[in-house]
Amino acid sequence: MCGIVGYIGSSNARNIIIEGLEKLEYRGYDSAGITLYNLSSNLFNIYKDIGRVSTLSKTTHNILSNIGIGHTRWATHGKVNAVNAHPHQSSSGRYIIVHNGVIENFKQLKNQYLKNHTFISETDTEVIAHLIDSFSTIMDVEKSIVSTLNLLQGSYALLIIDNKDPNTIYAAKNKPPLIIGKDEEGVTITSDILALAGYAKTYHVLADKTFVVSQKDSVKLYDYDLNEIQVQFEEFNFDIKSSEKGIFEHFMLKEIHEQPTVIRRIMKGYIHDSSININQSLLNDLKQSSRIYILAAGTSMHAGIVGKKIIEDLIKKPVEVHIASEFAYNTPLIDPNAFFILISQSGETADLRTCLTKLKKQDYKTLTITNVITSTLARESLYALEIFAGPEIAVASTKAYVAQIAMLFILAYALSDKAIDIQYELSKTAQAMENFLLSDSHIRDLVVKYINTKHAFYIGRGMDYATSLEAALKLKEISYIHTEGFAAGELKHGTIALIEDKTPVIAIISHESINLNTRSNLEETVSRGAIPIVITLESLKSDGDDIILEDVHPLLTPILTILPAQLIAYYASYELGYDIDKPRNLAKSVTVE
């Protein structure tokens, strides 16, 4: 969940680390810290505090350094305060460390090896630094670090500095991502490829249980027995403009407006003259399976619910959708001839990694659908498909969600009887999205007029219910308005008791078969004092409907109907004055369970 950046080289480490951490604040932003080797004093100095990376930028503005490590935190152990912020030091102060992940056995390690040590913070990370320091009294630095790594249970991406050696950064990883970038100026090590933009010509994604010894002109990789690993660095190609806001005030608004382009990009990636460019072995394995299981979390799970309907409609094969964190530890009975689709924007979701480990042990065939084709889930699954959404900086996912649905549609189409003109239908949907996004002033007006309450509800049936779940998540996670998505027909079975005077109830209606039913359910809430808002299609509109969208293929309506809901969430948060791109308590890439 945390962001990590380290640098060693001939450029100013302070600038590279600060800029990298700012790009990674979506991974965590309750506190931040940095250690830099000050070339004026020839000492490592540590700066850390609660709040954003901007605080570090101010306190370190005059420091010239050639080596350092930095961290932006999403708290897992200990309160949000300066003491618990990273970097952490060993008892003697010799070792300085930043860490992403969770050490599950840190209390046992304290009791077994560190009974006489005094700890400053409440974190599991400090235990790692103390262990390295303790071992270094009887062995060299590299063996001390590896001996510590072999004791750790859990997840970690680590950068370590020995303040007796200002020419080396040590690194190690197990589960959370860690990537090394190189150019002629030096070496950057980070938890996200975004931080390498402008500072790397080649890169390498570290495998689990890899130990790194990095100097400005050399990078050596080892296993945990200190056997050297030979690795190839790949050419780094990244459009730095894709990680900037451009003309938009917030990344979320930019990413909402990028969605038509994302649909066209995914079409270009997978559709060539109406033929589908997907691994034939993957398609064969899907065809031969008797049941498909979709595993995901949060927004990706909502895409999976839509995908279930799409797959079942197009290829008539049963699909189950499971929350990854539940499946991992409460696994249901599984069809022995099952195929598993894992959906993750980052490709690093810890719950899904736990599921994948279990599935691989049982020899199930797996596909990861992700936005990051270099991610752990993509590399460890049997198959992987990239959604081509590009960098998604705002914590609240928008374009990755529609890309996931589009990818599931293309995948299902490839297995179907091809009765749909897929190029036409996806192109039509992208154009309808673009047309809607030409003007959003009416959405803001709706928000100002009606969405100024403590509670709100979305309702829908079928695929509209799945959209209601995602719409409610968007509104609650960035505006903090308590919002729920309900199956419209379930209101009368208890939840209508929540309706109070002037409570906004937003109905999503995109299919003729449920049009009148959902409208009837909405009327039931109006009779209890609710304010009704309707999102519907041109062919289904009635007098008084609030948001009218163009007609698209019935299986693609969720890609279109989510747009106004995303904008409702955006403007609700905007009007309340909240930090839209970085909502409280949340992080983009959930790399801990």
PEZI-V771137 format. One record per pair of residues at least 12 apart in sequence whose C-alpha atoms are under 7 Angstrom apart, sorted by the first residue. I is the first residue (numbers start at 0). J is the second residue. D is the distance in Angstrom with one decimal. If there is no record, write none. Layout:
# PEZI-V771137
I_J_D, I_J_D
This chain:
# PEZI-V771137
0_26_5.1, 0_27_6.0, 0_73_6.0, 0_99_6.6, 0_586_6.0, 0_588_5.5, 0_589_5.2, 0_590_5.3, 0_591_6.8, 1_26_5.2, 1_27_5.0, 1_71_5.7, 1_72_4.8, 1_73_5.4, 1_99_5.3, 2_20_6.5, 2_23_5.4, 2_24_6.7, 2_26_5.6, 2_27_6.5, 2_70_5.5, 2_71_5.0, 2_72_6.7, 2_190_5.9, 3_20_6.9, 3_69_5.8, 3_70_4.7, 3_71_6.7, 3_189_5.2, 3_190_5.3, 4_16_5.6, 4_19_6.3, 4_20_6.5, 4_68_5.8, 4_69_5.3, 4_70_6.5, 4_188_5.7, 4_189_4.4, 4_190_6.9, 5_67_5.7, 5_68_4.1, 5_69_6.1, 5_187_5.6, 5_188_5.0, 5_189_6.3, 6_66_5.5, 6_67_5.7, 6_68_6.5, 6_186_5.7, 6_187_4.5, 6_188_6.4, 7_65_5.7, 7_66_4.4, 7_67_6.8, 7_185_5.7, 7_186_5.5, 7_187_6.7, 7_214_6.4, 7_215_5.1, 8_65_5.6, 8_66_6.7, 8_184_5.6, 8_185_3.9, 8_186_6.2, 8_215_4.4, 9_65_5.8, 9_184_5.5, 9_185_6.3, 10_65_6.2, 10_184_6.3, 11_63_6.1, 11_64_5.4, 11_65_5.4, 12_64_5.4, 12_65_4.9, 12_66_5.3, 12_67_6.0, 13_35_6.8, 13_63_6.9, 13_64_6.2, 16_68_7.0, 16_69_6.2, 17_56_6.5, 19_194_4.4, 20_52_6.7, 20_70_6.8, 20_71_6.5, 21_52_6.1, 22_193_6.7, 22_194_6.3, 24_71_6.4, 25_392_6.3, 25_393_6.6, 25_394_5.8, 25_581_6.3, 25_586_5.9, 25_587_5.6, 26_586_4.8, 26_587_5.1, 26_588_5.9, 27_71_5.8, 27_72_4.8, 27_73_4.2, 27_586_5.2, 28_50_6.6, 28_51_5.7, 28_71_5.7, 28_72_5.4, 28_73_5.9, 29_49_6.0, 29_50_5.3, 29_51_6.7, 29_72_5.8, 29_73_5.8, 29_79_6.5, 30_48_5.8, 30_49_3.9, 30_50_4.7, 30_51_6.0, 30_71_5.9, 30_72_5.2, 30_79_6.9, 30_84_5.9, 31_47_5.7, 31_48_5.9, 31_49_6.3, 31_50_6.7, 31_51_6.2, 31_52_5.7, 31_70_5.6, 31_71_4.3, 31_72_5.9, 31_84_6.2, 31_85_6.7, 32_46_5.5, 32_47_3.8, 32_48_6.5, 32_55_6.9, 32_69_5.7, 32_70_5.3, 32_71_6.6, 32_84_6.5, 32_85_5.4, 32_86_6.0, 33_45_5.8, 33_46_5.4, 33_47_6.3, 33_68_5.7, 33_69_4.1, 33_70_6.3, 33_86_6.3, 34_46_6.3, 34_67_5.4, 34_68_5.6, 34_69_6.4, 34_86_6.9, 35_64_6.1, 35_66_6.1, 35_67_4.3, 35_68_6.9, 36_64_5.4, 36_65_6.8, 36_66_5.8, 36_67_6.2, 36_165_6.9, 37_62_6.3, 37_63_6.0, 37_64_5.2, 38_63_6.0, 38_64_5.5, 43_162_6.5, 47_81_6.1, 47_84_6.3, 47_85_6.9, 48_80_6.9, 48_81_4.4, 48_84_6.5, 49_79_6.8, 49_80_5.5, 49_81_5.4, 68_158_6.9, 69_97_7.0, 70_85_6.1, 70_86_7.0, 70_97_6.3, 72_84_6.9, 73_586_7.0, 76_121_6.4, 76_122_4.9, 76_123_6.5, 77_121_4.8, 77_122_5.6, 82_120_5.7, 83_120_5.2, 83_121_6.4, 83_122_6.3, 85_97_5.7, 87_125_5.7, 88_125_6.6, 88_128_6.0, 89_125_6.8, 89_128_4.6, 89_129_4.5, 89_132_6.1, 90_116_6.9, 90_129_5.8, 93_161_5.8, 93_162_5.5, 94_128_6.1, 94_132_6.7, 94_159_6.9, 94_160_5.7, 94_161_4.8, 94_162_6.3, 95_128_6.9, 95_159_5.7, 95_160_5.2, 95_161_6.6, 96_128_6.5, 96_157_7.0, 96_158_5.7, 96_159_4.6, 96_160_6.5, 97_157_5.8, 97_158_5.4, 97_159_6.8, 98_124_6.3, 98_155_6.3, 98_156_5.6, 98_157_4.7, 98_158_6.8, 99_155_5.4, 99_156_5.1, 99_157_6.7, 99_175_6.9, 100_154_4.8, 100_155_4.4, 100_156_6.5, 100_175_6.5, 100_590_6.8, 100_591_5.9, 101_153_5.8, 101_154_5.2, 101_155_6.4, 101_591_6.6, 102_123_6.0, 102_151_6.5, 102_152_5.8, 102_153_4.7, 102_154_6.1, 103_152_5.6, 103_153_5.1, 104_151_6.9, 104_152_5.8, 105_123_5.7, 105_126_6.5, 109_126_6.8, 127_147_7.0, 130_147_6.1, 131_143_5.3, 131_144_5.5, 131_147_6.0, 145_223_5.8, 154_173_5.4, 154_174_5.4, 154_175_6.4, 155_172_5.5, 155_173_5.3, 155_174_6.5, 155_175_6.0, 156_171_5.9, 156_172_4.2, 156_173_6.3, 156_175_5.7, 156_176_6.7, 156_177_6.3, 157_170_5.3, 157_171_5.2, 157_172_6.2, 158_170_4.5, 158_171_6.9, 166_214_6.0, 167_212_6.9, 167_213_5.6, 167_214_4.9, 168_212_6.2, 168_213_5.2, 168_214_6.6, 169_211_5.5, 169_212_4.8, 169_213_6.2, 170_210_5.8, 170_211_4.8, 170_212_6.7, 171_208_6.8, 171_209_5.5, 171_210_4.5, 171_211_6.0, 172_207_5.7, 172_208_5.6, 172_209_6.0, 173_207_4.4, 173_208_5.2, 174_207_6.0, 175_347_6.8, 175_590_5.8, 176_190_5.3, 177_189_5.6, 177_190_4.4, 177_191_6.9, 177_204_6.4, 177_205_5.8, 178_190_6.0, 178_191_6.7, 178_192_6.7, 178_202_6.9, 178_203_5.8, 178_204_4.6, 178_205_5.8, 179_202_5.4, 179_203_5.3, 179_204_6.5, 180_195_6.3, 180_199_5.0, 180_201_5.7, 180_202_4.2, 180_203_6.6, 181_199_4.8, 181_200_5.9, 181_201_5.4, 181_202_6.2, 182_198_6.7, 182_199_5.0, 182_200_5.2, 182_201_6.8, 185_215_4.8, 185_216_6.2, 186_215_5.8, 196_237_6.5, 196_239_6.0, 199_235_6.7, 200_234_6.1, 200_235_5.1, 201_232_5.7, 201_233_5.2, 201_234_4.4, 201_235_4.7, 202_232_5.2, 202_233_5.3, 202_234_6.5, 202_235_6.0, 203_232_5.0, 203_233_6.3, 208_222_6.5, 208_223_6.7, 209_221_5.9, 209_222_5.2, 209_223_6.8, 210_222_5.9, 210_223_6.6, 241_390_6.6, 242_390_6.1, 249_580_6.6, 250_392_6.3, 250_393_5.5, 250_580_6.3, 251_393_5.2, 251_580_6.1, 254_391_7.0, 254_397_6.6, 254_398_6.0, 255_397_6.0, 255_398_6.2, 256_436_6.7, 258_398_5.2, 259_429_4.6, 259_430_6.9, 259_432_5.9, 259_433_5.8, 261_387_6.8, 261_388_5.4, 261_402_6.6, 262_402_6.4, 262_405_7.0, 262_429_6.1, 263_429_6.9, 264_387_6.5, 265_386_6.2, 265_387_5.9, 273_422_6.3, 275_413_6.2, 281_382_6.8, 282_414_6.8, 285_338_6.4, 288_336_5.3, 288_337_5.4, 288_338_5.9, 289_336_5.6, 289_337_6.0, 290_316_6.3, 290_317_5.3, 290_318_6.0, 290_334_6.7, 290_336_6.9, 290_337_5.0, 290_338_6.5, 291_317_6.4, 291_318_4.7, 291_319_6.4, 291_337_5.7, 291_338_4.9, 291_339_5.8, 292_318_5.7, 292_319_4.8, 292_320_5.9, 292_338_6.2, 292_339_4.8, 292_340_6.1, 293_319_6.1, 293_320_4.7, 293_321_6.2, 293_339_5.9, 293_340_4.8, 293_341_5.9, 294_320_6.0, 294_321_5.1, 294_322_5.9, 294_323_5.3, 294_340_6.3, 294_341_4.9, 294_342_6.4, 295_321_6.8, 295_322_5.6, 295_323_5.2, 295_341_5.9, 295_342_5.2, 295_343_6.5, 295_351_6.8, 296_322_5.6, 296_323_5.8, 298_400_6.6, 298_469_6.2, 299_342_5.9, 299_343_6.1, 299_400_6.4, 300_322_6.7, 301_465_6.0, 301_468_6.9, 301_469_6.0, 302_400_6.2, 302_403_6.3, 302_404_5.6, 303_320_6.5, 304_320_6.3, 304_465_6.2, 305_404_6.9, 305_462_6.1, 305_465_6.3, 306_404_6.2, 306_407_5.7, 309_408_6.3, 309_411_7.0, 309_554_6.1, 310_411_5.2, 313_411_6.2, 313_412_6.7, 313_415_5.6, 314_411_6.7, 314_414_6.4, 314_415_5.1, 323_350_5.6, 323_351_5.6, 323_354_6.8, 324_350_5.1, 327_350_6.9, 327_353_6.2, 327_354_5.0, 337_363_7.0, 338_363_6.6, 338_364_5.4, 338_365_6.2, 339_364_6.3, 339_365_4.8, 339_366_6.3, 340_365_5.9, 340_366_4.8, 340_367_5.9, 341_366_6.0, 341_367_4.7, 341_368_6.2, 342_367_5.8, 342_368_4.9, 342_369_6.1, 343_368_6.4, 343_369_5.1, 344_369_5.0, 344_370_5.1, 344_399_6.3, 345_369_6.4, 345_370_6.0, 345_371_5.7, 345_588_6.0, 346_369_5.6, 346_371_6.0, 346_374_5.0, 346_375_6.1, 346_376_5.0, 346_377_6.3, 347_374_6.2, 347_375_5.8, 347_376_6.1, 347_588_6.8, 347_590_5.9, 348_588_6.5, 348_589_5.2, 348_590_5.2, 349_589_6.4, 349_590_4.6, 349_591_5.2, 349_592_5.4, 350_592_5.7, 352_376_6.6, 364_381_6.3, 365_380_5.5, 365_381_5.3, 365_382_6.3, 366_380_5.8, 366_381_6.1, 366_382_4.5, 366_383_5.3, 367_380_6.2, 367_382_6.3, 367_383_4.7, 367_384_6.3, 368_383_5.9, 368_384_4.9, 368_385_6.1, 368_386_6.9, 369_384_6.4, 369_385_5.3, 369_386_6.0, 370_385_5.5, 370_386_5.1, 370_387_6.0, 370_388_6.2, 370_399_7.0, 371_385_6.7, 372_385_5.7, 386_402_5.7, 386_403_6.4, 386_406_6.5, 388_402_6.4, 393_580_4.4, 393_581_6.6, 394_580_5.8, 394_581_5.9, 394_586_6.3, 394_587_4.8, 395_473_6.6, 401_558_5.4, 424_552_6.3, 427_551_6.8, 428_551_5.8, 431_549_5.9, 432_559_6.0, 442_566_6.8, 442_567_6.3, 443_570_5.9, 446_567_6.3, 446_570_6.6, 446_571_6.0, 449_503_6.6, 450_503_6.6, 450_571_6.6, 453_480_5.3, 453_481_6.1, 454_480_5.8, 454_481_4.8, 454_482_5.8, 454_502_6.4, 455_481_6.4, 455_482_4.8, 455_483_6.9, 455_502_5.9, 455_503_5.0, 455_504_6.0, 456_471_7.0, 456_482_5.3, 456_483_5.0, 456_484_5.8, 456_503_6.4, 456_504_4.8, 456_505_6.1, 457_471_6.3, 457_483_6.3, 457_484_4.6, 457_485_6.2, 457_504_5.7, 457_505_4.7, 457_506_5.8, 458_484_5.7, 458_485_4.9, 458_486_5.7, 458_487_4.9, 458_505_6.2, 458_506_4.9, 458_507_6.3, 459_485_6.8, 459_486_5.4, 459_487_5.0, 459_506_5.9, 459_507_5.2, 459_508_6.5, 459_517_6.5, 460_486_5.5, 460_487_5.8, 460_513_6.8, 460_517_7.0, 462_557_6.8, 463_507_5.7, 463_508_6.5, 463_509_6.8, 463_557_7.0, 464_485_6.6, 464_486_5.4, 466_557_6.0, 466_561_6.3, 467_484_4.8, 467_485_6.8, 468_484_4.5, 470_561_6.5, 470_564_5.3, 470_565_6.7, 471_483_5.3, 471_484_5.4, 473_565_6.4, 473_568_5.8, 474_568_4.3, 476_582_6.7, 477_568_6.8, 477_572_5.9, 477_579_5.9, 477_582_5.3, 478_568_6.6, 478_571_6.0, 478_572_4.3, 478_577_7.0, 487_517_6.0, 487_520_6.1, 488_520_6.7, 495_524_7.0, 498_524_6.7, 498_527_6.5, 498_529_6.5, 499_527_6.7, 499_528_6.0, 499_529_6.5, 500_527_6.8, 500_528_4.2, 500_529_5.6, 501_528_5.7, 501_529_4.9, 501_530_5.3, 502_529_4.7, 502_530_5.7, 503_529_5.8, 503_530_4.6, 503_531_6.0, 504_529_6.3, 504_530_6.0, 504_531_5.1, 504_532_6.2, 505_531_6.0, 505_532_4.6, 505_533_5.7, 506_521_6.9, 506_532_6.2, 506_533_4.9, 506_534_6.1, 507_533_6.2, 507_534_4.9, 507_535_6.1, 508_534_6.2, 508_535_4.8, 509_535_5.5, 509_536_5.8, 509_556_6.6, 510_553_7.0, 511_539_6.8, 532_545_6.0, 533_545_5.3, 533_546_6.3, 534_546_4.8, 534_547_6.2, 535_547_5.3, 535_548_6.1, 536_548_4.6, 536_549_5.6, 536_550_5.6, 537_549_5.4, 537_550_6.0, 538_550_6.7
